[in-house]
Amino acid sequence: MIIHTEATVLQIRPWSQTSHMVTWLTPDYGRIVTAVKGACRPKSAFLGQYDLFYTCDLLFYRRERDGIHAIRECSPSTLREPLRRCWRSAAAAAYLSDLTARVTASHQESAAVYHLLNRTLDALPRAPRRDLKELVLRYEVNLLAKLGLKPNLALCPHCHTPDRQWLRFSLPSGRFACPHLAGAASGERTVALHRDIRQIFLNMLDRLPDTADGGILPCAETDKNRPPPNLLLGLSRFLGMFITFHLEVPPAVRRVAFELLDKNPTRETVSLETSSP
């Protein structure tokens, strides 16, 4: 069966000296993997037709037996070349693509996640350096919502009174801990979450990058409205624990990505010694 669809490249792995295994995200078929035989040969029809973060028109033979499909044709429609000129944006894009490849299902409709990823990849190279981490966090928040794993941040009027700034969030149940409830477990794993971090999470829901008019971060357009760094750090830690717990994503991948976004390259002056004749 021949399938024609749009697809965004998530991963490219070597299969042999001249062939690739390519992982794609499609709106109608979710995550798929295609074998591209002879992709690295000098006269291959696939040279330059796909690369990381490309969105392509893809034609492939669907196979049900082993889950590895045979590609027939592909042609790029969105190259996203600016991602190749900024290493921080490329690092963020690589993390988001890896995360998406790990958590999306094969052969399931994924249009919401597909459009979320593409809009974020388009916004990354145009975002100021200080907004990159917030853009990644915004993607994680909305990805959880699209996957049906959004944490329940509703407050209990008995346990979460306005005078309490720090609340206990239960990772197993995905909601705030309420001691008065009969089903509350005394030994379940909980983390402390500030009320303001909860509000930032809610503000990020369904607030996606708008690449049509140049908007990058809708609720952080000015310094006055920008969330404080300490609260963004708290949100990042909370999301890291929640994603690791519920999606079983290795925490090291996310940690390395955020360390790269924080990295300050050092510039060393090179002095050349010249000898007199």
C-alpha positions as CSV (number, residue, x, y, z in Angstrom):
1,M,0.0,0.0,0.0
2,I,1.5,3.4,-1.1
3,I,1.0,6.3,1.3
4,H,1.4,9.9,0.5
5,T,1.7,12.3,3.5
6,E,3.6,15.3,4.9
7,A,6.3,14.3,7.4
8,T,9.0,16.0,9.6
9,V,12.3,14.3,10.1
10,L,13.0,13.5,13.8
11,Q,16.0,11.2,13.6
12,I,18.5,9.8,11.1
13,R,20.5,6.7,11.9
14,P,23.0,4.8,9.8
15,W,21.7,1.4,8.6
16,S,24.7,0.5,6.5
17,Q,27.6,2.3,4.8
18,T,25.3,3.8,2.3
19,S,21.8,3.6,3.8
20,H,19.8,5.3,6.5
21,M,16.9,4.6,8.9
22,V,14.8,7.8,9.1
23,T,12.2,8.4,11.8
24,W,9.4,10.8,10.8
25,L,6.4,12.4,12.4
26,T,3.3,12.5,10.3
27,P,-0.1,14.0,11.0
28,D,-2.1,11.0,10.0
29,Y,0.1,8.0,10.8
30,G,2.1,9.2,13.8
31,R,5.7,8.2,14.1
32,I,7.0,6.0,11.3
33,V,10.4,4.7,10.3
34,T,11.5,4.3,6.7
35,A,14.6,2.5,5.3
36,V,16.4,4.7,2.7
37,K,18.6,2.3,0.8
38,G,21.6,3.8,-1.0
39,A,21.0,7.2,0.5
40,C,24.7,8.1,0.6
41,R,25.6,7.0,-2.8
42,P,26.8,9.8,-5.1
43,K,24.0,9.3,-7.6
44,S,21.2,8.6,-5.1
45,A,17.9,10.3,-5.8
46,F,17.6,11.1,-2.1
47,L,20.7,13.2,-1.8
48,G,19.7,16.6,-0.3
49,Q,16.0,15.5,-0.2
50,Y,15.8,15.1,3.6
51,D,17.8,16.1,6.7
52,L,17.1,16.7,10.4
53,F,14.1,19.0,11.0
54,Y,13.1,19.0,7.3
55,T,9.4,18.8,6.5
56,C,8.9,16.8,3.3
57,D,6.3,15.4,1.0
58,L,6.8,11.7,1.6
59,L,5.7,8.7,-0.5
60,F,6.3,5.3,1.1
61,Y,5.2,1.7,0.9
62,R,3.4,0.8,4.1
63,R,4.5,-2.6,5.6
64,E,2.7,-4.1,8.6
65,R,5.1,-6.9,9.3
66,D,8.2,-5.3,10.9
67,G,7.2,-1.7,11.1
68,I,10.0,-0.6,8.8
69,H,8.6,1.0,5.7
70,A,10.2,1.4,2.3
71,I,10.5,4.9,1.0
72,R,9.7,5.6,-2.6
73,E,10.0,9.4,-3.0
74,C,10.5,12.5,-0.8
75,S,11.0,16.1,-1.5
76,P,11.6,18.9,1.0
77,S,8.9,21.6,1.5
78,T,10.4,23.3,4.6
79,L,14.2,23.2,5.0
80,R,14.5,25.3,8.3
81,E,18.0,26.4,7.3
82,P,18.2,29.0,10.1
83,L,18.5,26.1,12.6
84,R,21.9,25.3,11.1
85,R,23.3,28.7,11.8
86,C,22.6,28.8,15.5
87,W,23.9,25.9,17.6
88,R,21.6,26.7,20.6
89,S,18.5,26.6,18.4
90,A,19.8,23.4,16.9
91,A,20.4,21.9,20.3
92,A,16.8,22.8,21.4
93,A,15.4,21.4,18.1
94,A,17.4,18.1,18.6
95,Y,16.0,17.7,22.1
96,L,12.4,18.4,21.0
97,S,12.7,16.0,18.1
98,D,14.2,13.2,20.3
99,L,11.5,13.7,23.0
100,T,8.7,13.6,20.3
101,A,10.2,10.4,18.8
102,R,10.2,8.8,22.2
103,V,6.6,9.6,23.3
104,T,4.6,9.5,20.1
105,A,2.9,6.3,19.0
106,S,3.3,4.5,15.7
107,H,0.5,4.5,13.2
108,Q,-1.8,6.7,15.3
109,E,-3.2,10.1,14.3
110,S,-0.9,12.8,15.7
111,A,-2.0,15.9,13.9
112,A,-2.0,18.1,17.1
113,V,1.6,17.0,18.0
114,Y,2.7,17.3,14.4
115,H,1.6,21.0,14.1
116,L,2.9,21.8,17.6
117,L,6.4,20.5,16.7
118,N,6.5,22.3,13.3
119,R,5.4,25.6,14.8
120,T,8.0,25.3,17.5
121,L,10.8,24.4,15.1
122,D,9.9,27.4,13.0
123,A,10.0,29.7,16.0
124,L,13.3,28.5,17.5
125,P,15.8,30.2,15.3
126,R,14.0,33.6,15.6
127,A,13.7,33.5,19.3
128,P,16.1,35.6,21.4
129,R,18.6,33.5,23.3
130,R,16.9,34.3,26.7
131,D,13.6,33.0,25.3
132,L,14.9,29.6,24.1
133,K,14.4,27.7,27.4
134,E,10.9,29.2,27.8
135,L,10.0,28.1,24.3
136,V,11.2,24.5,25.1
137,L,9.2,24.5,28.3
138,R,6.1,25.8,26.4
139,Y,6.5,22.9,24.0
140,E,6.7,20.4,26.9
141,V,3.6,21.8,28.6
142,N,1.5,21.6,25.4
143,L,3.0,18.2,24.4
144,L,1.7,16.8,27.7
145,A,-1.7,18.2,27.0
146,K,-1.8,16.8,23.4
147,L,-0.8,13.4,24.7
148,G,-3.6,13.4,27.3
149,L,-1.1,13.5,30.2
150,K,-1.6,17.1,31.4
151,P,-1.2,17.2,35.2
152,N,-4.4,18.1,37.1
153,L,-3.6,21.4,38.8
154,A,-7.0,22.1,40.2
155,L,-6.9,23.3,43.8
156,C,-8.8,21.9,46.7
157,P,-10.7,24.6,48.7
158,H,-10.0,22.6,51.9
159,C,-6.3,21.8,51.5
160,H,-5.0,24.5,49.3
161,T,-6.2,27.7,50.9
162,P,-4.9,31.1,49.5
163,D,-2.5,31.5,52.4
164,R,-0.5,28.4,51.4
165,Q,2.1,29.4,48.7
166,W,3.8,26.0,48.6
167,L,1.7,23.0,47.6
168,R,2.5,19.3,47.5
169,F,2.0,17.7,44.1
170,S,1.7,13.9,43.8
171,L,3.6,12.5,40.9
172,P,1.8,9.1,40.8
173,S,-1.7,10.5,40.8
174,G,-0.8,13.6,38.7
175,R,-2.6,16.1,41.0
176,F,-2.1,18.0,44.2
177,A,-2.1,15.9,47.3
178,C,-5.2,16.2,49.5
179,P,-4.7,14.5,52.9
180,H,-8.4,14.5,53.7
181,L,-9.2,12.3,50.7
182,A,-9.7,8.6,51.5
183,G,-7.7,7.5,48.5
184,A,-4.6,9.6,49.4
185,A,-1.5,7.4,50.0
186,S,0.8,8.4,52.8
187,G,3.9,7.2,51.1
188,E,3.4,8.4,47.5
189,R,6.1,10.5,45.9
190,T,5.3,14.2,46.1
191,V,7.2,17.4,45.1
192,A,6.7,20.9,46.3
193,L,5.2,23.3,43.8
194,H,4.8,27.1,44.3
195,R,1.4,28.7,43.3
196,D,3.1,31.0,40.9
197,I,4.7,28.0,39.0
198,R,1.2,26.5,38.7
199,Q,0.0,29.7,37.2
200,I,2.9,29.9,34.7
201,F,2.1,26.3,33.6
202,L,-1.6,27.2,33.0
203,N,-0.6,30.4,31.1
204,M,1.5,28.3,28.7
205,L,-1.3,26.0,27.8
206,D,-2.6,26.5,24.3
207,R,-0.3,29.5,23.9
208,L,1.8,28.4,20.9
209,P,4.4,30.2,18.9
210,D,2.8,32.4,16.2
211,T,5.2,32.3,13.3
212,A,2.8,34.1,10.9
213,D,3.2,37.6,12.4
214,G,6.6,37.2,14.0
215,G,5.3,36.5,17.6
216,I,7.6,34.1,19.4
217,L,6.4,33.9,23.0
218,P,2.8,35.3,23.3
219,C,2.9,35.8,27.1
220,A,6.5,37.0,27.3
221,E,6.4,39.9,24.8
222,T,7.8,42.4,27.3
223,D,10.2,42.2,30.2
224,K,7.3,43.2,32.5
225,N,5.3,40.2,31.6
226,R,8.2,37.8,31.4
227,P,8.2,35.1,34.2
228,P,11.0,35.5,36.7
229,P,14.0,33.2,36.1
230,N,13.6,31.4,39.5
231,L,10.0,30.5,38.6
232,L,11.0,29.2,35.2
233,L,13.7,27.1,36.9
234,G,11.1,25.7,39.2
235,L,8.8,24.9,36.3
236,S,11.7,23.2,34.4
237,R,12.4,21.0,37.4
238,F,8.8,20.1,37.9
239,L,8.3,19.2,34.2
240,G,11.6,17.2,34.2
241,M,10.3,15.1,37.1
242,F,6.8,14.7,35.7
243,I,8.0,13.7,32.2
244,T,10.6,11.2,33.6
245,F,7.9,9.7,35.8
246,H,5.1,9.4,33.4
247,L,6.8,9.1,30.0
248,E,9.9,7.2,31.1
249,V,12.2,9.5,29.2
250,P,15.9,9.3,30.4
251,P,16.5,12.4,32.4
252,A,20.1,12.7,31.1
253,V,18.9,13.7,27.6
254,R,16.9,16.7,28.9
255,R,19.6,17.7,31.4
256,V,22.2,17.9,28.6
257,A,19.9,19.9,26.4
258,F,19.3,22.5,29.1
259,E,23.0,22.6,30.0
260,L,23.8,23.5,26.4
261,L,21.2,26.2,26.3
262,D,22.8,27.7,29.5
263,K,26.4,27.3,28.2
264,N,28.4,30.5,27.7
265,P,31.2,29.9,25.1
266,T,34.5,31.4,26.1
267,R,36.5,33.3,23.6
268,E,40.3,33.0,24.0
269,T,42.6,35.5,22.3
270,V,45.2,33.7,20.2
271,S,48.5,35.5,20.0
272,L,50.7,34.7,17.1
273,E,54.5,34.9,17.6
274,T,56.4,36.2,14.7
275,S,60.1,35.9,14.5
276,S,62.2,38.7,13.1
277,P,64.3,37.8,10.0
